[in-house]
Each structure stands twice: as structure tokens, then as C-alpha cells.
Amino acid sequence: MAIKVALMGLGAIGRGIARCALQKHDLEIVAAIDLDPHRVGRKLSDVVDAPTPEVVIGSDAGAEMRKAQGGILLHATGSRLDRIEGELAQALTAGLCVVSTCEELSYPWLRHPEIAERLDRLAQKRKLALLGTGVNPGFVMDRLPATLGAVCGHVGRVRVTRVVDSRSRRKQLQLKTGAGLNEEEFDRGVDEGTIGHVGLMESAALASLGVGLEVDEVDESIDPVEAEEDMQGDGFTVPKGGIVGLKQVARAFHDGKEVAVLDLTIALGAPQPRDEIELEGDPGIRVLIPGGTQGDKATAWTVVHAAPLVQGSEPGLISVLDLPAGR
């Protein structure tokens, strides 16, 4: 019997999740929720540009969630946990498990332990599971290193490098990584939290824990990447010397010793796009993915593949480290 699915958030990623869910025979989309007046009241098929069940997008989250009671909410409305806690709690209260793309939900015990405790308590009370996942955080820089650790003995340190040429990604990502800004605007955006990749520190904690390392501190730095030549973004041009993206590094420590370093570059024209994972151990392992893991489509499939796993999981707030291998 197919699992009933409600969709919440039909931006670029949410629409991708919808299209992937339509291809999973064990999922059945029965409801869709969005607040954009240009989408509310329209047929889901018209918004996602694919044949779908007869679902009309609604703005009343409670009413739409009730249609999927006993099923799962695929949630894609925001990156900051404190801003979407209410949506997650509403879904759990309505009797839905949740898989969310909220980056801070991937390991909420790091920045939001009180919210994590509230959501975990509610999920357990309702006998439901709640997960935050995606391609990054959720796979490339955390779950994949943890999986590779299965062939190692003691691991002393995790090193992950991810380089993304943002010319292949949507304009929203180009802008939130600082492309086209001047130095003052970039620094202000970092300070205000509008510039930068959300979830890298969560990945550093997950990657460490996933290979058996303890973590008591995580820090992060974000620096601009400058263009070595004129570079074309999505509808804008960055001249030579202008900012085309960012280099963001998260480090995890235990007792003052670095146990993980995650190095992420997202920039227009970034050279040698790749995912590179190294576990320093006995034996160690190094894996290189030339070109890197595709971002938007991979995020959508990660969420959709997780849905039946979460539906069958033990109740509570879980992380990708709690999921079985496979899909």
C-alpha cells in the first residue's frame, strides 16, 4: 500500500521533490501546501509541469495535512530551524512523519538543543519520526564519510572537500553564496546570516560521530572567492576581481584536537568541481567523485528515498546516521 504524501513548499527544490515522488511507486501525493499566491489554488500538475494526481495546492496547512494523516510530509520551506519549528510541530501533531530539507535539522542538537528536545518529545509522543536531510548536509559531507568508515579501523580524522561550479546551479544559490557582491556587502551578509551555506557545521559533527569520533566544539569560517576573469552568472556578470562565491570551512574538535575538516567552495567557474573524502586511519580510505554530486536533483532524490525509511523508523527526532544503508 502506498504511503500518503503531503508536500509543503513548492519552490525550486520542493517542485523537484514532487517530480521525484511521482516516480516512486510506494508514494502517493494526496496534498500540497504553499503560501505563494501565484501557486495557491492551482493544480499541482501545472506547477510542477508533470502529470500528477488531482491535487490542488492549498494554503491551509492543517486542512491539507489531514488529507495525508498516517503518511508523511515532505517539507522544503526553509533552512533555519527556529523559523520552521512550528510547521514541523504542526505536521507531527497532525499525525505525519516528516522528511525536511531544513539544513539545521540535519543535526539540530548542535545549534538548537532546546528545539531538538521539544521536537523529539513531540515525535515520540505521537510515535512518529522526523528527519532533516538533503545532498549537503545529509549525504556528501556526512553520511557518505560515515558509510566509508565501515571499511576502516580506527579513524583519526575526517577530511572532505567539495567544490561546486555554481554556474550549473540555480540563481538563488549563486546569490546566497555572494556572487556579484562587493566585499562590504559580502561581509555584512555573512554577519547577518544571509550569505553562506547553512549546515556545514552540522555536517562536520555528523561526519565525526559517524566514524566514531567524539565532538565537543565546531567552528566555521567564510571567505569570498574572487574572479580571475570576467564571469557570467544567471542574468548578471561579475568582472575580474569581483566576488563569484565563497570558500567555507567547518572544523570539529574533541579535547582541542581537530577530528574533522570540511572544506566547501561554491563559486562561478570554480575549477575542478569534485567531492573528495579522506578518512585518516588504519587502514584509511580516499574517494574522489570527479565533477561532484549534483546538487538540486540529488537533494530531491535524497528526500524521496528517505520517506519510506523514515515511515518505518523508530519514533523520535533522528539523523541520517540512524537510517539503514540503501534507498
C-alpha positions as a printed Julia matrix, in Angstrom:
327×3 Matrix{Float64}:
  0.0    0.0     0.0
  1.41   3.38   -0.99
  2.37   5.91    1.68
  0.26   9.07    1.61
  2.39  12.15    0.97
  1.77  15.83    1.62
  4.16  18.33    0.06
  4.99  21.6     1.83
  6.95  24.26   -0.01
  6.92  24.3    -3.81
  9.94  26.41   -4.62
 12.64  25.02   -6.91
 13.63  22.22   -4.52
 10.04  21.46   -3.49
  8.97  21.08   -7.11
 11.91  18.77   -7.69
 10.86  16.67   -4.71
  7.34  16.46   -6.14
  8.59  15.24   -9.52
 10.8   12.6    -7.88
  7.97  11.45   -5.58
  5.79  10.87   -8.62
  8.31   8.28   -9.8
  8.23   6.27   -6.54
  5.54   3.59   -6.71
  5.34   3.37   -2.91
  4.45   7.07   -2.5
  1.11   8.73   -3.3
  0.84  12.52   -3.31
 -2.51  13.47   -1.79
 -1.94  17.1    -0.72
  0.26  20.13   -1.39
  0.83  23.27    0.66
  2.33  26.62   -0.32
  1.84  30.26    0.66
  2.75  31.85   -2.66
 -0.47  33.38   -4.04
  0.71  32.55   -7.56
  0.59  28.84   -6.66
 -2.31  28.56   -4.2
 -5.46  27.29   -5.89
 -3.65  25.9    -8.92
 -3.4   22.25   -9.88
 -0.18  20.64   -8.7
  0.4   19.28  -12.2
  0.5   22.81  -13.61
  3.03  23.99  -11.02
  5.43  21.03  -11.24
  4.95  20.64  -15.0
  4.31  16.9   -14.77
  1.26  14.62  -14.65
  0.09  14.29  -11.04
 -2.94  13.05   -9.12
 -5.83  15.53   -8.91
 -4.28  17.7    -6.2
 -4.98  21.41   -5.79
 -2.39  23.44   -3.89
 -3.76  24.88   -0.67
 -2.55  27.42    1.9
 -4.35  25.93    4.94
 -1.62  23.65    6.22
 -3.83  21.96    8.81
 -6.53  21.05    6.31
 -4.04  19.75    3.76
 -2.08  17.74    6.32
 -5.24  15.97    7.46
 -5.58  14.52    3.96
 -2.3   12.64    4.48
 -2.85  11.56    8.09
 -0.84   8.42    8.82
  1.54   9.29    5.99
  4.47  11.63    5.6
  5.2   15.32    4.97
  7.97  16.16    2.5
  8.96  19.6     3.71
 11.02  22.26    1.88
 10.31  25.74    3.2
 13.45  26.96    4.98
 16.99  26.41    6.23
 16.71  27.87    9.74
 15.14  25.57   12.3
 13.85  28.29   14.61
 11.77  29.69   11.73
 10.08  26.43   10.72
  9.74  24.63   14.07
  6.02  25.42   14.09
  5.48  23.79   10.69
  7.24  20.62   11.81
  5.31  20.5    15.07
  2.03  21.03   13.21
  2.78  18.07   10.94
  3.66  15.78   13.85
  0.52  16.84   15.69
 -1.49  16.06   12.55
 -0.13  12.51   12.55
  2.55  12.79    9.86
  6.16  11.66    9.84
  8.4   14.35    8.35
 11.37  14.49    6.0
 12.64  18.06    5.68
 15.34  19.81    3.69
 15.93  22.21    6.62
 19.73  22.13    6.9
 19.84  22.89   10.62
 17.5   19.95   11.26
 20.17  17.54    9.98
 21.86  17.75   13.39
 19.81  20.2    15.47
 21.49  19.27   18.75
 24.45  21.47   17.67
 22.76  24.91   17.46
 19.23  24.33   18.72
 19.27  21.75   21.53
 16.07  23.1    23.11
 14.14  22.93   19.84
 15.57  19.47   19.22
 14.33  18.33   22.61
 10.84  19.72   22.0
 10.52  18.12   18.57
 11.92  14.8    19.78
  9.49  14.74   22.7
  6.53  15.51   20.42
  7.58  12.95   17.8
  7.95  10.23   20.4
  4.61  11.11   21.95
  2.95  10.81   18.53
  5.01   7.69   17.66
  6.35   9.37   14.55
  9.81  10.05   13.11
 11.32  13.36   11.98
 14.43  13.74    9.78
 16.42  16.54    8.17
 18.33  15.53    5.04
 19.49  16.53    1.58
 22.62  16.21   -0.5
 24.65  18.53    1.73
 24.02  18.23    4.62
 22.59  14.75    4.53
 24.9   12.81    2.23
 28.12  14.03    0.6
 29.96  15.51    3.57
 28.49  13.44    6.41
 26.57  10.23    5.63
 28.95   9.18    2.85
 32.08   9.56    5.04
 30.29   7.62    7.79
 29.48   4.84    5.32
 33.08   4.7     4.11
 34.18   4.33    7.71
 32.75   0.81    7.69
 35.91  -0.43    5.92
 38.34   1.34    8.28
 39.67   0.55   11.69
 40.34   3.5    13.97
 39.76   6.81   12.17
 41.79   9.75   13.45
 40.42  12.49   11.24
 37.85  13.12    8.51
 38.71  15.4     5.6
 36.11  16.34    3.0
 36.5   18.76    0.1
 33.52  19.76   -2.05
 33.93  22.14   -4.99
 30.82  23.32   -6.85
 30.8   25.41  -10.03
 27.66  27.39   -9.29
 27.13  28.23  -12.98
 25.38  24.85  -13.13
 23.06  25.7   -10.24
 20.01  27.91   -9.78
 20.34  31.67   -9.41
 19.21  31.57   -5.77
 22.31  29.55   -4.84
 24.6   31.88   -6.79
 23.25  34.87   -4.9
 23.3   33.31   -1.42
 26.97  32.41   -1.91
 27.79  36.06   -2.59
 28.26  36.15   -6.36
 28.08  39.73   -7.61
 28.51  41.42   -4.22
 31.3   43.76   -3.19
 33.47  42.97   -0.15
 31.44  45.14    2.24
 28.16  43.56    1.13
 29.66  40.08    1.41
 30.94  40.64    4.95
 27.63  42.15    6.03
 25.75  39.18    4.54
 27.96  36.75    6.44
 27.37  38.64    9.69
 23.6   38.7     9.08
 23.45  35.05    8.07
 22.18  35.72    4.53
 25.46  34.71    2.86
 26.88  31.24    3.37
 25.96  27.59    3.15
 23.74  26.55    6.03
 24.5   23.14    7.52
 28.26  22.77    7.12
 28.89  22.74   10.87
 26.11  20.17   11.26
 27.84  18.02    8.64
 31.16  18.31   10.49
 29.54  16.98   13.65
 27.72  14.18   11.8
 30.81  13.11    9.87
 32.82  12.88   13.08
 30.19  10.99   15.02
 29.58   8.71   12.04
 33.14   7.34   12.17
 33.17   7.01   15.96
 34.85  10.29   16.9
 33.61  12.46   19.75
 32.93  16.17   19.2
 32.79  18.96   21.77
 33.35  22.01   19.55
 32.68  23.05   15.96
 33.75  26.3    14.32
 33.44  27.81   10.87
 34.98  30.43    8.57
 33.53  32.01    5.41
 35.67  33.92    2.91
 34.94  35.37   -0.54
 36.27  33.87   -3.78
 37.38  36.43   -6.37
 37.04  36.05  -10.15
 40.25  35.55  -12.09
 38.42  36.7   -15.24
 35.01  38.11  -16.14
 32.41  35.53  -15.13
 28.78  35.17  -16.18
 26.12  34.34  -13.58
 22.43  33.76  -14.14
 21.41  37.16  -15.53
 24.42  39.09  -14.23
 28.14  39.45  -14.92
 30.94  39.58  -12.37
 34.06  41.44  -13.59
 37.57  40.18  -12.97
 38.43  40.71   -9.31
 34.78  40.68   -8.23
 33.26  38.14   -5.86
 32.0   34.96   -7.55
 31.25  32.83   -4.48
 32.64  31.61   -1.21
 35.05  29.25    0.5
 33.58  27.92    3.73
 35.44  25.69    6.16
 34.0   23.89    9.2
 36.2   22.18   11.77
 35.17  19.79   14.53
 37.28  19.25   17.64
 37.49  16.94   20.62
 39.66  17.92   23.59
 41.27  20.58   21.4
 42.24  18.13   18.65
 40.83  18.58   15.15
 38.82  15.48   14.24
 37.13  16.73   11.05
 37.68  19.46    8.49
 35.08  20.12    5.81
 36.17  22.46    3.02
 33.41  23.77    0.73
 33.87  26.06   -2.26
 30.82  27.24   -4.21
 31.66  29.77   -6.9
 31.0   30.7   -10.51
 33.67  28.93  -12.58
 35.19  27.1    -9.59
 37.97  24.88  -11.04
 37.96  21.08  -10.73
 34.45  20.55   -9.33
 34.57  17.43   -7.2
 33.75  15.67   -3.96
 36.81  14.3    -2.21
 36.61  12.31    1.01
 39.55  11.07    3.03
 39.45   9.14    6.29
 42.82   9.15    8.01
 43.02   5.8     9.76
 44.33   2.27    9.83
 43.53   1.5     7.13
 42.47   4.82    5.72
 40.49   5.46    2.57
 40.25   8.21   -0.03
 37.4    8.57   -2.52
 37.19  11.09   -5.36
 33.98  11.89   -7.27
 35.03  13.9   -10.36
 32.52  16.63  -11.12
 30.93  16.19   -7.71
 27.47  15.07   -6.72
 24.71  17.03   -8.47
 23.02  19.33   -6.01
 19.34  20.07   -6.62
 18.22  16.77   -8.16
 20.28  14.8    -5.66
 18.65  16.67   -2.79
 15.19  15.84   -4.13
 16.0   12.15   -4.53
 17.61  12.01   -1.08
 14.39  13.3     0.47
 12.15  10.98   -1.54
 14.26   7.86   -0.93
 14.28   8.66    2.79
 10.48   8.84    3.02
  9.7    5.09    3.35
 12.74   4.6     5.6
 11.53   7.31    7.97
  7.98   5.96    7.84
  9.3    2.65    9.17
 11.78   4.15   11.64
 11.7    4.2    15.41
  9.8    7.3    16.62
 11.59  10.49   17.51
 13.95  13.05   16.03
 16.55  11.12   14.02
 19.56  11.9    11.82
 20.84  10.34    8.6
 23.19   8.24   10.73
 20.11   6.4    12.01
 18.94   5.38    8.52
 19.78   1.97    7.07
 22.06   1.92    4.04
 20.39   1.87    0.63
 17.22   3.5    -0.61
